[in-house]
Amino acid sequence: MSNALANGSHVDDGGELIRRAAEQALDLRQTVNEIIDPKLLELVDVALIELGFILSKLK
């Protein structure tokens, strides 16, 4: 994340940030798929579901 995004000085309609958050979430899920630990997979799935709910409210 750039410093402009971190300190809130970057103005965005939200669409670009939502798109990037969704892409990063999918990347995380694909990375974790390579890990066999079912508890870790479950934790990531729950986090991604929650992220999806949050993102849907931002639109």
mmCIF file as Biopython writes it, N, C-alpha, C and O atoms, coordinates in Angstrom:
data_model
#
loop_
_atom_site.group_PDB
_atom_site.id
_atom_site.type_symbol
_atom_site.label_atom_id
_atom_site.label_alt_id
_atom_site.label_comp_id
_atom_site.label_asym_id
_atom_site.label_entity_id
_atom_site.label_seq_id
_atom_site.pdbx_PDB_ins_code
_atom_site.Cartn_x
_atom_site.Cartn_y
_atom_site.Cartn_z
_atom_site.occupancy
_atom_site.B_iso_or_equiv
_atom_site.auth_seq_id
_atom_site.auth_asym_id
_atom_site.pdbx_PDB_model_num
ATOM 1   N N  . MET A ? 1  ? 0.852   -1.173  0.000  1.0 0.0 1  A 1 
ATOM 2   C CA . MET A ? 1  ? 0.000   0.000   0.000  1.0 0.0 1  A 1 
ATOM 3   C C  . MET A ? 1  ? 0.893   1.229   0.000  1.0 0.0 1  A 1 
ATOM 4   O O  . MET A ? 1  ? 1.862   1.303   0.757  1.0 0.0 1  A 1 
ATOM 5   N N  . SER A ? 2  ? 0.571   2.175   -0.834 1.0 0.0 2  A 1 
ATOM 6   C CA . SER A ? 2  ? 1.386   3.380   -0.897 1.0 0.0 2  A 1 
ATOM 7   C C  . SER A ? 2  ? 1.129   4.250   0.321  1.0 0.0 2  A 1 
ATOM 8   O O  . SER A ? 2  ? 0.118   4.094   1.006  1.0 0.0 2  A 1 
ATOM 9   N N  . ASN A ? 3  ? 2.047   5.164   0.583  1.0 0.0 3  A 1 
ATOM 10  C CA . ASN A ? 3  ? 1.870   6.082   1.704  1.0 0.0 3  A 1 
ATOM 11  C C  . ASN A ? 3  ? 0.640   6.949   1.524  1.0 0.0 3  A 1 
ATOM 12  O O  . ASN A ? 3  ? -0.040  7.271   2.498  1.0 0.0 3  A 1 
ATOM 13  N N  . ALA A ? 4  ? 0.345   7.333   0.284  1.0 0.0 4  A 1 
ATOM 14  C CA . ALA A ? 4  ? -0.835  8.152   0.037  1.0 0.0 4  A 1 
ATOM 15  C C  . ALA A ? 4  ? -2.097  7.414   0.441  1.0 0.0 4  A 1 
ATOM 16  O O  . ALA A ? 4  ? -3.008  8.012   1.013  1.0 0.0 4  A 1 
ATOM 17  N N  . LEU A ? 5  ? -2.163  6.126   0.152  1.0 0.0 5  A 1 
ATOM 18  C CA . LEU A ? 5  ? -3.331  5.349   0.555  1.0 0.0 5  A 1 
ATOM 19  C C  . LEU A ? 5  ? -3.359  5.149   2.058  1.0 0.0 5  A 1 
ATOM 20  O O  . LEU A ? 5  ? -4.423  5.193   2.675  1.0 0.0 5  A 1 
ATOM 21  N N  . ALA A ? 6  ? -2.209  4.932   2.640  1.0 0.0 6  A 1 
ATOM 22  C CA . ALA A ? 6  ? -2.147  4.665   4.073  1.0 0.0 6  A 1 
ATOM 23  C C  . ALA A ? 6  ? -2.575  5.873   4.886  1.0 0.0 6  A 1 
ATOM 24  O O  . ALA A ? 6  ? -3.225  5.718   5.920  1.0 0.0 6  A 1 
ATOM 25  N N  . ASN A ? 7  ? -2.225  7.068   4.442  1.0 0.0 7  A 1 
ATOM 26  C CA . ASN A ? 7  ? -2.572  8.240   5.240  1.0 0.0 7  A 1 
ATOM 27  C C  . ASN A ? 7  ? -3.870  8.898   4.795  1.0 0.0 7  A 1 
ATOM 28  O O  . ASN A ? 7  ? -4.268  9.924   5.347  1.0 0.0 7  A 1 
ATOM 29  N N  . GLY A ? 8  ? -4.528  8.317   3.804  1.0 0.0 8  A 1 
ATOM 30  C CA . GLY A ? 8  ? -5.832  8.810   3.395  1.0 0.0 8  A 1 
ATOM 31  C C  . GLY A ? 8  ? -5.793  10.006  2.461  1.0 0.0 8  A 1 
ATOM 32  O O  . GLY A ? 8  ? -6.843  10.568  2.154  1.0 0.0 8  A 1 
ATOM 33  N N  . SER A ? 9  ? -4.624  10.412  2.002  1.0 0.0 9  A 1 
ATOM 34  C CA . SER A ? 9  ? -4.543  11.586  1.144  1.0 0.0 9  A 1 
ATOM 35  C C  . SER A ? 9  ? -4.937  11.278  -0.296 1.0 0.0 9  A 1 
ATOM 36  O O  . SER A ? 9  ? -5.185  12.194  -1.080 1.0 0.0 9  A 1 
ATOM 37  N N  . HIS A ? 10 ? -4.996  10.011  -0.645 1.0 0.0 10 A 1 
ATOM 38  C CA . HIS A ? 10 ? -5.379  9.613   -1.998 1.0 0.0 10 A 1 
ATOM 39  C C  . HIS A ? 10 ? -6.901  9.603   -2.090 1.0 0.0 10 A 1 
ATOM 40  O O  . HIS A ? 10 ? -7.571  8.953   -1.288 1.0 0.0 10 A 1 
ATOM 41  N N  . VAL A ? 11 ? -7.443  10.323  -3.064 1.0 0.0 11 A 1 
ATOM 42  C CA . VAL A ? 11 ? -8.892  10.361  -3.249 1.0 0.0 11 A 1 
ATOM 43  C C  . VAL A ? 11 ? -9.249  9.325   -4.300 1.0 0.0 11 A 1 
ATOM 44  O O  . VAL A ? 11 ? -8.662  9.298   -5.381 1.0 0.0 11 A 1 
ATOM 45  N N  . ASP A ? 12 ? -10.209 8.475   -3.981 1.0 0.0 12 A 1 
ATOM 46  C CA . ASP A ? 12 ? -10.621 7.403   -4.881 1.0 0.0 12 A 1 
ATOM 47  C C  . ASP A ? 12 ? -12.117 7.234   -4.717 1.0 0.0 12 A 1 
ATOM 48  O O  . ASP A ? 12 ? -12.651 7.437   -3.627 1.0 0.0 12 A 1 
ATOM 49  N N  . ASP A ? 13 ? -12.793 6.870   -5.779 1.0 0.0 13 A 1 
ATOM 50  C CA . ASP A ? 13 ? -14.229 6.638   -5.680 1.0 0.0 13 A 1 
ATOM 51  C C  . ASP A ? 13 ? -14.544 5.341   -4.947 1.0 0.0 13 A 1 
ATOM 52  O O  . ASP A ? 13 ? -15.712 5.013   -4.741 1.0 0.0 13 A 1 
ATOM 53  N N  . GLY A ? 14 ? -13.540 4.622   -4.562 1.0 0.0 14 A 1 
ATOM 54  C CA . GLY A ? 14 ? -13.729 3.360   -3.857 1.0 0.0 14 A 1 
ATOM 55  C C  . GLY A ? 14 ? -13.661 2.166   -4.778 1.0 0.0 14 A 1 
ATOM 56  O O  . GLY A ? 14 ? -13.297 1.073   -4.343 1.0 0.0 14 A 1 
ATOM 57  N N  . GLY A ? 15 ? -13.999 2.346   -6.027 1.0 0.0 15 A 1 
ATOM 58  C CA . GLY A ? 15 ? -14.021 1.228   -6.957 1.0 0.0 15 A 1 
ATOM 59  C C  . GLY A ? 15 ? -12.671 0.575   -7.150 1.0 0.0 15 A 1 
ATOM 60  O O  . GLY A ? 15 ? -12.560 -0.651  -7.165 1.0 0.0 15 A 1 
ATOM 61  N N  . GLU A ? 16 ? -11.642 1.397   -7.299 1.0 0.0 16 A 1 
ATOM 62  C CA . GLU A ? 16 ? -10.302 0.853   -7.506 1.0 0.0 16 A 1 
ATOM 63  C C  . GLU A ? 16 ? -9.815  0.134   -6.251 1.0 0.0 16 A 1 
ATOM 64  O O  . GLU A ? 16 ? -9.211  -0.934  -6.346 1.0 0.0 16 A 1 
ATOM 65  N N  . LEU A ? 17 ? -10.067 0.700   -5.097 1.0 0.0 17 A 1 
ATOM 66  C CA . LEU A ? 17 ? -9.644  0.057   -3.849 1.0 0.0 17 A 1 
ATOM 67  C C  . LEU A ? 17 ? -10.382 -1.257  -3.629 1.0 0.0 17 A 1 
ATOM 68  O O  . LEU A ? 17 ? -9.791  -2.237  -3.176 1.0 0.0 17 A 1 
ATOM 69  N N  . ILE A ? 18 ? -11.660 -1.276  -3.947 1.0 0.0 18 A 1 
ATOM 70  C CA . ILE A ? 18 ? -12.447 -2.502  -3.806 1.0 0.0 18 A 1 
ATOM 71  C C  . ILE A ? 18 ? -11.917 -3.570  -4.756 1.0 0.0 18 A 1 
ATOM 72  O O  . ILE A ? 18 ? -11.769 -4.731  -4.374 1.0 0.0 18 A 1 
ATOM 73  N N  . ARG A ? 19 ? -11.633 -3.173  -5.992 1.0 0.0 19 A 1 
ATOM 74  C CA . ARG A ? 19 ? -11.119 -4.125  -6.974 1.0 0.0 19 A 1 
ATOM 75  C C  . ARG A ? 19 ? -9.785  -4.701  -6.516 1.0 0.0 19 A 1 
ATOM 76  O O  . ARG A ? 19 ? -9.566  -5.909  -6.602 1.0 0.0 19 A 1 
ATOM 77  N N  . ARG A ? 20 ? -8.895  -3.845  -6.033 1.0 0.0 20 A 1 
ATOM 78  C CA . ARG A ? 20 ? -7.587  -4.326  -5.581 1.0 0.0 20 A 1 
ATOM 79  C C  . ARG A ? 20 ? -7.718  -5.211  -4.349 1.0 0.0 20 A 1 
ATOM 80  O O  . ARG A ? 20 ? -7.004  -6.207  -4.227 1.0 0.0 20 A 1 
ATOM 81  N N  . ALA A ? 21 ? -8.616  -4.865  -3.439 1.0 0.0 21 A 1 
ATOM 82  C CA . ALA A ? 21 ? -8.819  -5.702  -2.253 1.0 0.0 21 A 1 
ATOM 83  C C  . ALA A ? 21 ? -9.327  -7.080  -2.651 1.0 0.0 21 A 1 
ATOM 84  O O  . ALA A ? 21 ? -8.889  -8.090  -2.099 1.0 0.0 21 A 1 
ATOM 85  N N  . ALA A ? 22 ? -10.245 -7.125  -3.600 1.0 0.0 22 A 1 
ATOM 86  C CA . ALA A ? 22 ? -10.775 -8.410  -4.058 1.0 0.0 22 A 1 
ATOM 87  C C  . ALA A ? 22 ? -9.688  -9.238  -4.738 1.0 0.0 22 A 1 
ATOM 88  O O  . ALA A ? 22 ? -9.603  -10.446 -4.520 1.0 0.0 22 A 1 
ATOM 89  N N  . GLU A ? 23 ? -8.858  -8.598  -5.560 1.0 0.0 23 A 1 
ATOM 90  C CA . GLU A ? 23 ? -7.767  -9.322  -6.219 1.0 0.0 23 A 1 
ATOM 91  C C  . GLU A ? 23 ? -6.778  -9.877  -5.200 1.0 0.0 23 A 1 
ATOM 92  O O  . GLU A ? 23 ? -6.319  -11.012 -5.328 1.0 0.0 23 A 1 
ATOM 93  N N  . GLN A ? 24 ? -6.454  -9.081  -4.198 1.0 0.0 24 A 1 
ATOM 94  C CA . GLN A ? 24 ? -5.516  -9.537  -3.174 1.0 0.0 24 A 1 
ATOM 95  C C  . GLN A ? 24 ? -6.113  -10.676 -2.355 1.0 0.0 24 A 1 
ATOM 96  O O  . GLN A ? 24 ? -5.400  -11.596 -1.954 1.0 0.0 24 A 1 
ATOM 97  N N  . ALA A ? 25 ? -7.416  -10.617 -2.106 1.0 0.0 25 A 1 
ATOM 98  C CA . ALA A ? 25 ? -8.073  -11.693 -1.368 1.0 0.0 25 A 1 
ATOM 99  C C  . ALA A ? 25 ? -8.018  -12.996 -2.161 1.0 0.0 25 A 1 
ATOM 100 O O  . ALA A ? 25 ? -7.761  -14.059 -1.595 1.0 0.0 25 A 1 
ATOM 101 N N  . LEU A ? 26 ? -8.258  -12.915 -3.463 1.0 0.0 26 A 1 
ATOM 102 C CA . LEU A ? 26 ? -8.182  -14.116 -4.303 1.0 0.0 26 A 1 
ATOM 103 C C  . LEU A ? 26 ? -6.757  -14.648 -4.371 1.0 0.0 26 A 1 
ATOM 104 O O  . LEU A ? 26 ? -6.542  -15.860 -4.343 1.0 0.0 26 A 1 
ATOM 105 N N  . ASP A ? 27 ? -5.787  -13.747 -4.459 1.0 0.0 27 A 1 
ATOM 106 C CA . ASP A ? 27 ? -4.383  -14.175 -4.452 1.0 0.0 27 A 1 
ATOM 107 C C  . ASP A ? 27 ? -4.048  -14.896 -3.152 1.0 0.0 27 A 1 
ATOM 108 O O  . ASP A ? 27 ? -3.368  -15.922 -3.161 1.0 0.0 27 A 1 
ATOM 109 N N  . LEU A ? 28 ? -4.525  -14.358 -2.043 1.0 0.0 28 A 1 
ATOM 110 C CA . LEU A ? 28 ? -4.285  -14.993 -0.744 1.0 0.0 28 A 1 
ATOM 111 C C  . LEU A ? 28 ? -4.893  -16.388 -0.718 1.0 0.0 28 A 1 
ATOM 112 O O  . LEU A ? 28 ? -4.255  -17.334 -0.255 1.0 0.0 28 A 1 
ATOM 113 N N  . ARG A ? 29 ? -6.111  -16.522 -1.207 1.0 0.0 29 A 1 
ATOM 114 C CA . ARG A ? 29 ? -6.783  -17.825 -1.190 1.0 0.0 29 A 1 
ATOM 115 C C  . ARG A ? 29 ? -6.025  -18.824 -2.051 1.0 0.0 29 A 1 
ATOM 116 O O  . ARG A ? 29 ? -5.877  -19.984 -1.665 1.0 0.0 29 A 1 
ATOM 117 N N  . GLN A ? 30 ? -5.548  -18.397 -3.201 1.0 0.0 30 A 1 
ATOM 118 C CA . GLN A ? 30 ? -4.797  -19.298 -4.073 1.0 0.0 30 A 1 
ATOM 119 C C  . GLN A ? 30 ? -3.485  -19.715 -3.424 1.0 0.0 30 A 1 
ATOM 120 O O  . GLN A ? 30 ? -3.064  -20.864 -3.556 1.0 0.0 30 A 1 
ATOM 121 N N  . THR A ? 31 ? -2.841  -18.794 -2.730 1.0 0.0 31 A 1 
ATOM 122 C CA . THR A ? 31 ? -1.594  -19.112 -2.031 1.0 0.0 31 A 1 
ATOM 123 C C  . THR A ? 31 ? -1.848  -20.100 -0.909 1.0 0.0 31 A 1 
ATOM 124 O O  . THR A ? 31 ? -1.093  -21.057 -0.738 1.0 0.0 31 A 1 
ATOM 125 N N  . VAL A ? 32 ? -2.900  -19.876 -0.147 1.0 0.0 32 A 1 
ATOM 126 C CA . VAL A ? 32 ? -3.202  -20.740 0.989  1.0 0.0 32 A 1 
ATOM 127 C C  . VAL A ? 32 ? -3.669  -22.110 0.522  1.0 0.0 32 A 1 
ATOM 128 O O  . VAL A ? 32 ? -3.522  -23.091 1.251  1.0 0.0 32 A 1 
ATOM 129 N N  . ASN A ? 33 ? -4.227  -22.195 -0.680 1.0 0.0 33 A 1 
ATOM 130 C CA . ASN A ? 33 ? -4.630  -23.492 -1.228 1.0 0.0 33 A 1 
ATOM 131 C C  . ASN A ? 33 ? -3.469  -24.464 -1.272 1.0 0.0 33 A 1 
ATOM 132 O O  . ASN A ? 33 ? -3.663  -25.677 -1.200 1.0 0.0 33 A 1 
ATOM 133 N N  . GLU A ? 34 ? -2.263  -23.935 -1.391 1.0 0.0 34 A 1 
ATOM 134 C CA . GLU A ? 34 ? -1.077  -24.780 -1.454 1.0 0.0 34 A 1 
ATOM 135 C C  . GLU A ? 34 ? -0.709  -25.350 -0.086 1.0 0.0 34 A 1 
ATOM 136 O O  . GLU A ? 34 ? 0.086   -26.285 0.006  1.0 0.0 34 A 1 
ATOM 137 N N  . ILE A ? 35 ? -1.280  -24.792 0.964  1.0 0.0 35 A 1 
ATOM 138 C CA . ILE A ? 35 ? -1.036  -25.279 2.321  1.0 0.0 35 A 1 
ATOM 139 C C  . ILE A ? 35 ? -2.107  -26.315 2.635  1.0 0.0 35 A 1 
ATOM 140 O O  . ILE A ? 35 ? -3.287  -26.094 2.362  1.0 0.0 35 A 1 
ATOM 141 N N  . ILE A ? 36 ? -1.712  -27.417 3.194  1.0 0.0 36 A 1 
ATOM 142 C CA . ILE A ? 36 ? -2.634  -28.531 3.384  1.0 0.0 36 A 1 
ATOM 143 C C  . ILE A ? 36 ? -3.439  -28.417 4.682  1.0 0.0 36 A 1 
ATOM 144 O O  . ILE A ? 36 ? -4.435  -29.123 4.840  1.0 0.0 36 A 1 
ATOM 145 N N  . ASP A ? 37 ? -3.041  -27.560 5.601  1.0 0.0 37 A 1 
ATOM 146 C CA . ASP A ? 37 ? -3.694  -27.451 6.905  1.0 0.0 37 A 1 
ATOM 147 C C  . ASP A ? 37 ? -5.152  -27.002 6.751  1.0 0.0 37 A 1 
ATOM 148 O O  . ASP A ? 37 ? -5.401  -25.855 6.383  1.0 0.0 37 A 1 
ATOM 149 N N  . PRO A ? 38 ? -6.117  -27.887 7.026  1.0 0.0 38 A 1 
ATOM 150 C CA . PRO A ? 38 ? -7.525  -27.537 6.836  1.0 0.0 38 A 1 
ATOM 151 C C  . PRO A ? 38 ? -7.994  -26.414 7.765  1.0 0.0 38 A 1 
ATOM 152 O O  . PRO A ? 38 ? -8.883  -25.646 7.398  1.0 0.0 38 A 1 
ATOM 153 N N  . LYS A ? 39 ? -7.414  -26.309 8.948  1.0 0.0 39 A 1 
ATOM 154 C CA . LYS A ? 39 ? -7.826  -25.237 9.862  1.0 0.0 39 A 1 
ATOM 155 C C  . LYS A ? 39 ? -7.407  -23.870 9.318  1.0 0.0 39 A 1 
ATOM 156 O O  . LYS A ? 39 ? -8.149  -22.896 9.451  1.0 0.0 39 A 1 
ATOM 157 N N  . LEU A ? 40 ? -6.241  -23.795 8.717  1.0 0.0 40 A 1 
ATOM 158 C CA . LEU A ? 40 ? -5.796  -22.539 8.115  1.0 0.0 40 A 1 
ATOM 159 C C  . LEU A ? 40 ? -6.673  -22.180 6.923  1.0 0.0 40 A 1 
ATOM 160 O O  . LEU A ? 40 ? -7.037  -21.018 6.745  1.0 0.0 40 A 1 
ATOM 161 N N  . LEU A ? 41 ? -7.012  -23.169 6.111  1.0 0.0 41 A 1 
ATOM 162 C CA . LEU A ? 41 ? -7.898  -22.925 4.968  1.0 0.0 41 A 1 
ATOM 163 C C  . LEU A ? 41 ? -9.253  -22.410 5.442  1.0 0.0 41 A 1 
ATOM 164 O O  . LEU A ? 41 ? -9.810  -21.488 4.846  1.0 0.0 41 A 1 
ATOM 165 N N  . GLU A ? 42 ? -9.778  -22.993 6.498  1.0 0.0 42 A 1 
ATOM 166 C CA . GLU A ? 42 ? -11.065 -22.559 7.044  1.0 0.0 42 A 1 
ATOM 167 C C  . GLU A ? 42 ? -10.980 -21.121 7.547  1.0 0.0 42 A 1 
ATOM 168 O O  . GLU A ? 42 ? -11.890 -20.326 7.314  1.0 0.0 42 A 1 
ATOM 169 N N  . LEU A ? 43 ? -9.902  -20.789 8.229  1.0 0.0 43 A 1 
ATOM 170 C CA . LEU A ? 43 ? -9.718  -19.433 8.743  1.0 0.0 43 A 1 
ATOM 171 C C  . LEU A ? 43 ? -9.674  -18.416 7.600  1.0 0.0 43 A 1 
ATOM 172 O O  . LEU A ? 43 ? -10.302 -17.360 7.678  1.0 0.0 43 A 1 
ATOM 173 N N  . VAL A ? 44 ? -8.939  -18.736 6.556  1.0 0.0 44 A 1 
ATOM 174 C CA . VAL A ? 44 ? -8.854  -17.829 5.406  1.0 0.0 44 A 1 
ATOM 175 C C  . VAL A ? 44 ? -10.211 -17.705 4.727  1.0 0.0 44 A 1 
ATOM 176 O O  . VAL A ? 44 ? -10.597 -16.605 4.330  1.0 0.0 44 A 1 
ATOM 177 N N  . ASP A ? 45 ? -10.940 -18.799 4.585  1.0 0.0 45 A 1 
ATOM 178 C CA . ASP A ? 45 ? -12.268 -18.741 3.972  1.0 0.0 45 A 1 
ATOM 179 C C  . ASP A ? 45 ? -13.201 -17.827 4.759  1.0 0.0 45 A 1 
ATOM 180 O O  . ASP A ? 45 ? -13.925 -17.024 4.172  1.0 0.0 45 A 1 
ATOM 181 N N  . VAL A ? 46 ? -13.187 -17.944 6.071  1.0 0.0 46 A 1 
ATOM 182 C CA . VAL A ? 46 ? -14.042 -17.097 6.908  1.0 0.0 46 A 1 
ATOM 183 C C  . VAL A ? 46 ? -13.649 -15.630 6.737  1.0 0.0 46 A 1 
ATOM 184 O O  . VAL A ? 46 ? -14.513 -14.763 6.606  1.0 0.0 46 A 1 
ATOM 185 N N  . ALA A ? 47 ? -12.354 -15.357 6.739  1.0 0.0 47 A 1 
ATOM 186 C CA . ALA A ? 47 ? -11.890 -13.978 6.566  1.0 0.0 47 A 1 
ATOM 187 C C  . ALA A ? 47 ? -12.304 -13.429 5.202  1.0 0.0 47 A 1 
ATOM 188 O O  . ALA A ? 47 ? -12.697 -12.267 5.096  1.0 0.0 47 A 1 
ATOM 189 N N  . LEU A ? 48 ? -12.222 -14.249 4.168  1.0 0.0 48 A 1 
ATOM 190 C CA . LEU A ? 48 ? -12.596 -13.796 2.831  1.0 0.0 48 A 1 
ATOM 191 C C  . LEU A ? 48 ? -14.100 -13.568 2.717  1.0 0.0 48 A 1 
ATOM 192 O O  . LEU A ? 48 ? -14.534 -12.647 2.025  1.0 0.0 48 A 1 
ATOM 193 N N  . ILE A ? 49 ? -14.885 -14.385 3.376  1.0 0.0 49 A 1 
ATOM 194 C CA . ILE A ? 49 ? -16.336 -14.179 3.385  1.0 0.0 49 A 1 
ATOM 195 C C  . ILE A ? 49 ? -16.665 -12.856 4.062  1.0 0.0 49 A 1 
ATOM 196 O O  . ILE A ? 49 ? -17.480 -12.084 3.557  1.0 0.0 49 A 1 
ATOM 197 N N  . GLU A ? 50 ? -16.037 -12.594 5.201  1.0 0.0 50 A 1 
ATOM 198 C CA . GLU A ? 50 ? -16.256 -11.328 5.904  1.0 0.0 50 A 1 
ATOM 199 C C  . GLU A ? 50 ? -15.825 -10.149 5.034  1.0 0.0 50 A 1 
ATOM 200 O O  . GLU A ? 50 ? -16.517 -9.133  4.972  1.0 0.0 50 A 1 
ATOM 201 N N  . LEU A ? 51 ? -14.686 -10.284 4.367  1.0 0.0 51 A 1 
ATOM 202 C CA . LEU A ? 51 ? -14.222 -9.229  3.472  1.0 0.0 51 A 1 
ATOM 203 C C  . LEU A ? 51 ? -15.241 -8.990  2.360  1.0 0.0 51 A 1 
ATOM 204 O O  . LEU A ? 51 ? -15.504 -7.845  1.992  1.0 0.0 51 A 1 
ATOM 205 N N  . GLY A ? 52 ? -15.805 -10.055 1.832  1.0 0.0 52 A 1 
ATOM 206 C CA . GLY A ? 52 ? -16.825 -9.925  0.797  1.0 0.0 52 A 1 
ATOM 207 C C  . GLY A ? 52 ? -18.036 -9.152  1.275  1.0 0.0 52 A 1 
ATOM 208 O O  . GLY A ? 52 ? -18.570 -8.321  0.542  1.0 0.0 52 A 1 
ATOM 209 N N  . PHE A ? 53 ? -18.480 -9.417  2.505  1.0 0.0 53 A 1 
ATOM 210 C CA . PHE A ? 53 ? -19.608 -8.671  3.069  1.0 0.0 53 A 1 
ATOM 211 C C  . PHE A ? 53 ? -19.266 -7.190  3.203  1.0 0.0 53 A 1 
ATOM 212 O O  . PHE A ? 53 ? -20.079 -6.327  2.872  1.0 0.0 53 A 1 
ATOM 213 N N  . ILE A ? 54 ? -18.072 -6.904  3.687  1.0 0.0 54 A 1 
ATOM 214 C CA . ILE A ? 54 ? -17.647 -5.511  3.854  1.0 0.0 54 A 1 
ATOM 215 C C  . ILE A ? 54 ? -17.566 -4.809  2.501  1.0 0.0 54 A 1 
ATOM 216 O O  . ILE A ? 54 ? -18.042 -3.683  2.350  1.0 0.0 54 A 1 
ATOM 217 N N  . LEU A ? 55 ? -16.960 -5.478  1.519  1.0 0.0 55 A 1 
ATOM 218 C CA . LEU A ? 55 ? -16.831 -4.877  0.194  1.0 0.0 55 A 1 
ATOM 219 C C  . LEU A ? 55 ? -18.188 -4.638  -0.453 1.0 0.0 55 A 1 
ATOM 220 O O  . LEU A ? 55 ? -18.375 -3.636  -1.143 1.0 0.0 55 A 1 
ATOM 221 N N  . SER A ? 56 ? -19.127 -5.537  -0.241 1.0 0.0 56 A 1 
ATOM 222 C CA . SER A ? 56 ? -20.446 -5.370  -0.855 1.0 0.0 56 A 1 
ATOM 223 C C  . SER A ? 56 ? -21.171 -4.156  -0.285 1.0 0.0 56 A 1 
ATOM 224 O O  . SER A ? 56 ? -21.989 -3.545  -0.972 1.0 0.0 56 A 1 
ATOM 225 N N  . LYS A ? 57 ? -20.883 -3.808  0.951  1.0 0.0 57 A 1 
ATOM 226 C CA . LYS A ? 57 ? -21.518 -2.639  1.567  1.0 0.0 57 A 1 
ATOM 227 C C  . LYS A ? 57 ? -20.889 -1.335  1.088  1.0 0.0 57 A 1 
ATOM 228 O O  . LYS A ? 57 ? -21.511 -0.279  1.203  1.0 0.0 57 A 1 
ATOM 229 N N  . LEU A ? 58 ? -19.671 -1.386  0.555  1.0 0.0 58 A 1 
ATOM 230 C CA . LEU A ? 58 ? -18.981 -0.180  0.100  1.0 0.0 58 A 1 
ATOM 231 C C  . LEU A ? 58 ? -19.436 0.281   -1.273 1.0 0.0 58 A 1 
ATOM 232 O O  . LEU A ? 58 ? -19.217 1.435   -1.641 1.0 0.0 58 A 1 
ATOM 233 N N  . LYS A ? 59 ? -20.056 -0.590  -2.025 1.0 0.0 59 A 1 
ATOM 234 C CA . LYS A ? 59 ? -20.453 -0.232  -3.395 1.0 0.0 59 A 1 
ATOM 235 C C  . LYS A ? 59 ? -21.596 0.740   -3.411 1.0 0.0 59 A 1 
ATOM 236 O O  . LYS A ? 59 ? -22.050 1.142   -4.482 1.0 0.0 59 A 1 
#
